[in-house]
Amino acid sequence: MRRRVLGIACSPRAGGNSDLLVEETLAGAESAGGAVELIALRDLDLTPCQECDVCLSSGECPIDDDFLEVLEKLLACDRLILATPIFFMSVTAYAKALIERCQCLWARKYVLHQPLFPDQQRDRRAMLISVAGTKSEQMFDCIELTIKYWLDVLEMKHVSSLFVNQIDAKGDIRKHSSALEEAFRMGQSLVTDAQAPDKPEVIRLFGGLSGETALSGDNL
Ligand SMILES: Cc1cc2nc3c(=O)[nH]c(=O)nc-3n(C[C@H](O)[C@H](O)[C@H](O)COP(=O)(O)O)c2cc1C
């Protein structure tokens, strides 16, 4: 059966750098036989967690918006690609809202002790894509723990990350010498690799564009 590959675009900027990377990754996954789908959180109605605590007893989120539709896709997919630019040293607010809403999965797992997939072992894998405008090589450290914690509740193994810095203007990723090629290759690997690696493959493409002006945060 074809692997279901879900890409989630978390930038507010349609056609921006992280969008282009996730599209290329999905193109790679599709070329390798995956059944791909892309959703952009900016097009959805998704509020952050309201901490009503209903999920602590029910495992369900009572907020009536587009989250349930996304949750179904998150649970159905075999491969997940989350693509977010760095905004103030974090994931975007769109990504954070989605992550927080998965508190209902956290409640199922750690409070109610209900396995996500009671009847089957699933081989679920995830890739993280991120882009940042500054030169700082630490810019992506800040999101790694957030994603690790989220993937734990999703019962997904983090298999790869693609980080590209010094990419700021819309579409500048197209000028990068290798980012889109790497994205395509990593998308293929998501589908074709027989075994998930013990540790994630992390591709850091630092300083890809020359002649950048200095930005605040470069020295962090
Ligand atoms: C609100 C906002 C906050 C940002 N914060 C950071 C930051 O903390 N560090 C950084 O390196 N770049 C930062 N950037 C730059 C973006 O990460 C960069 O422009 C990226 O290429 C945008 O990707 P996109 O086209 O997919 O939206 C910020 C941009 C915006 C609009």
The ligand as an SDF file (V2000), in Angstrom:
LIG
                    3D

 31 33  0  0  0  0  0  0  0  0999 V2000
    7.6100   37.7680   12.7450 C   0  0  0  0  0  0  0  0  0  0  0  0
    8.9350   37.2640   12.2340 C   0  0  0  0  0  0  0  0  0  0  0  0
    9.8770   36.8100   13.1350 C   0  0  0  0  0  0  0  0  0  0  0  0
   11.1060   36.2990   12.6870 C   0  0  0  0  0  0  0  0  0  0  0  0
   11.9970   35.8280   13.6150 N   0  0  0  0  0  0  0  0  0  0  0  0
   13.1880   35.3280   13.1980 C   0  0  0  0  0  0  0  0  0  0  0  0
   14.1250   34.8330   14.1500 C   0  0  0  0  0  0  0  0  0  0  0  0
   13.9130   34.7940   15.3520 O   0  0  0  0  0  0  0  0  0  0  0  0
   15.2980   34.3430   13.6710 N   0  0  0  0  0  0  0  0  0  0  0  0
   15.5970   34.3310   12.3420 C   0  0  0  0  0  0  0  0  0  0  0  0
   16.6870   33.8800   11.9770 O   0  0  0  0  0  0  0  0  0  0  0  0
   14.7080   34.7800   11.4130 N   0  0  0  0  0  0  0  0  0  0  0  0
   13.5200   35.2810   11.8080 C   0  0  0  0  0  0  0  0  0  0  0  0
   12.5970   35.7210   10.8700 N   0  0  0  0  0  0  0  0  0  0  0  0
   12.9050   35.5660    9.4270 C   0  0  0  0  0  0  0  0  0  0  0  0
   12.2080   34.3500    8.8000 C   0  0  0  0  0  0  0  0  0  0  0  0
   12.5320   33.1750    9.4990 O   0  0  0  0  0  0  0  0  0  0  0  0
   12.6550   34.2230    7.3380 C   0  0  0  0  0  0  0  0  0  0  0  0
   12.2730   35.3810    6.6350 O   0  0  0  0  0  0  0  0  0  0  0  0
   12.1180   33.0060    6.6250 C   0  0  0  0  0  0  0  0  0  0  0  0
   12.7670   32.8790    5.3640 O   0  0  0  0  0  0  0  0  0  0  0  0
   10.6150   33.0890    6.3980 C   0  0  0  0  0  0  0  0  0  0  0  0
   10.1700   31.8850    5.8150 O   0  0  0  0  0  0  0  0  0  0  0  0
    8.7980   31.7860    4.9680 P   0  0  0  0  0  0  0  0  0  0  0  0
    9.0660   32.4810    3.6570 O   0  0  0  0  0  0  0  0  0  0  0  0
    8.5610   30.3370    4.8300 O   0  0  0  0  0  0  0  0  0  0  0  0
    7.7500   32.4770    5.7830 O   0  0  0  0  0  0  0  0  0  0  0  0
   11.3920   36.2620   11.2900 C   0  0  0  0  0  0  0  0  0  0  0  0
   10.4320   36.7460   10.3840 C   0  0  0  0  0  0  0  0  0  0  0  0
    9.2340   37.2500   10.8410 C   0  0  0  0  0  0  0  0  0  0  0  0
    8.2100   37.7690    9.8380 C   0  0  0  0  0  0  0  0  0  0  0  0
  1  2  1  0
  2  3  1  0
  2 30  2  0
  3  4  2  0
  4  5  1  0
  4 28  1  0
  5  6  2  0
  6  7  1  0
  6 13  1  0
  7  8  2  0
  7  9  1  0
  9 10  1  0
 10 11  2  0
 10 12  1  0
 12 13  2  0
 13 14  1  0
 14 15  1  0
 14 28  1  0
 15 16  1  0
 16 17  1  0
 16 18  1  0
 18 19  1  0
 18 20  1  0
 20 21  1  0
 20 22  1  0
 22 23  1  0
 23 24  1  0
 24 25  2  0
 24 26  1  0
 24 27  1  0
 28 29  2  0
 29 30  1  0
 30 31  1  0
M  END
$$$$
